[in-house]
């Protein structure tokens, strides 16, 4: 079971009609379409969705615009959307959305996470990545079992604190750090990861264009292409994200 976010682009559409229009746009990529498996299928279920921590942001001048997709503008019988905060929405006409603010938000969070990590490294002894413990297991699987390798990695004070902060709801270290090795993650090239956060700030893992083309992150150059496509999309075209299951 896999879930991923897809950004769907629609011609100018009233919010109450967006769920139905989205269904029509996505229909060619239904894995169960036709009498047999759909060779171009990408999903078997979807619903309109934004991550609670990263919804679409609205240009301040358009706050409350009824063309935006919100819990107030999309009838509940068409899509059960939870209320969001000020200047937040599920999508809408591209010209009403503050894409630059979304990019600044993503980069700002990345920088804050990096600063939080550096603050912890100043308080604890250096930690080693999980791969070093696994390599020791691989060289002596009987004398150093895998569960011991994982325990020894986790028991490092720096790794322990990150895990504890994730469980406690720290705003920087999310729950993903319970399954992601923080030592290895923060050893990645800072500028490359920061650029990745910038590129993926707006588009989902997949993007469905106005003319019905499906592109996704499995292809080289997708994120730069998707970001550029949305930046130059007709201001009246509607953008909405869906969470897909496949």
Secondary structure, DSSP 8 states (H G I E B T S, - for coil): --EEEEEEEESS--HHHHHHHHHHHHGGGBTT-SSS--TT--BSEEEE---TTS-EEB-GGGTT-TTS-STTTS-TTT-------TTEESEEEGGGB-HHHHHHHHHHHHHHHHHHHHHHHTTS-----HHHHHHHHHH-TTTS-HHHHHHHHHTSHHHHHHHHHHHTT-SSS-GGGGTS-HHHHHHS-HHHHHHHHHHTSSS-SEEE-TTS-EEETTSTTHHHHHHHHHHTS-TTSEEEEEEEE-
